[in-house]
Amino acid sequence: MNTFDERAARWDENPERLIRAQDAACAIRNHVPLDSKWTAMEYGCGTGLVGFLLQPFLGHLVMADSSSGMLSVLQEKINQAGVTNMTCVKLDLATDPAPQQLFQLLYCQMHL
């Protein structure tokens, strides 16, 4: 278990993270003409704070992270919200092959 796995359950409780996610989503929306036909990927998605703000404007959003704990929290949020256009993928581009899927948008708000 890594540090992010341990912090996942309480990640969304930090107001600074919520503000940072809102700022990132706003910046993307202001500079990228999002399209409901697009497939996008967020790499290092964590609990999906940015993705949840952008998913209404996208056709499908692949949420990728190397932390199983973060993805578990995110999947629960997706299930609770009844969102059907978000998919969780465990991915570490330092060790895993890059996805072969084509994306119209790839973004990363915070990744180590």
N, C-alpha and C positions, 0 to 999 in steps of 0.2 A: 504494500500500500504506500502510495506517495503522499506528499504534503497536500496536494490538491484533492486527492481522494478523501483525506481526513477533514478538510475544510468544506467540502461540497455541501453538506447538509445545511450549513449556516451562511453560505456564500452570499445569498441574496439579502441578508439582513443588514449589510453594510450600505448606508445611504450614499457614500461616495461612489460605490460601484454602480448603483442605480443611476446616478447623475452622469457618470462617465459613459454608461451604455446609451442613455438618452442622447447625450451629445454626439456620440459616434453615429447613432442611427440618423439623427438629424443632419449631420454633415454628409452622410452617404446620400440621403434623400435629396439634399440641396444640390449635390454635384453629379449625381448619376440618375438618368431618366429611367427609373425602375419600370419593369414591364411584367404584367401578369403571365406572360408566356415564358419568362426566363426561368432557368434553373440556376441557382446560386449555391455556393458553398461558403460557410463560415468555418475557418480553420482556427482551432483553439477556442471553441465556442463556449466552454465552461457550462454554465447552467442555462445558457441561451438568452441572456438578458438583451443583447442586441438583436438576435434573430427573431424573438417574439415581436419586436417593434417593426421589423421589416417584412415578416412573412405575409402580412395582408396584401403586400404590393408585388409579390413574386408568385410564380407558378408552383415552384417547388424549392425547398431549401434543405440542403444536406448539411447537417450539423456535425462537424468532425472535431474530436478531441482525443488526446492520449490518456486522459483520466477516466477510468471506469466509474469512479464516484461521481464526477461531474455529469457524465452521460446518464447515469442512473437517476439523478435528480432531474435532469432535463427531460428524460423519457416520462417520468411521473408528471411533470408539468404539462407536457404535450398531451398525455392521456387525460388529465384533469380538465384541460381546456378544450378537449375535443378537436384539436388542430389536426388536419389531415394532410397538410402539405409540408411537413417537416419530418426528416428522417435522421436518426442518430447513427453515427459511424465512428467506431474506434479507429483512430489513425494517428500515427506518429511519423511524420515525413522524414525524420532522421533515420528511421529503420524500416519503415513500410514503403512499398512501392506507391507512387502517386496514382490516384484514381485515373482510369481511362475515360471516364465520363467527361463530356464537354460541358463547360459552365459559361454562362454569359456574364457572370459576376463571381469573383472570388475576393473575399475580404477577411481581414483579421483585425480585431480591435485590440487584443492584448494576448501575447503569446511569448513564452520564454523559450 
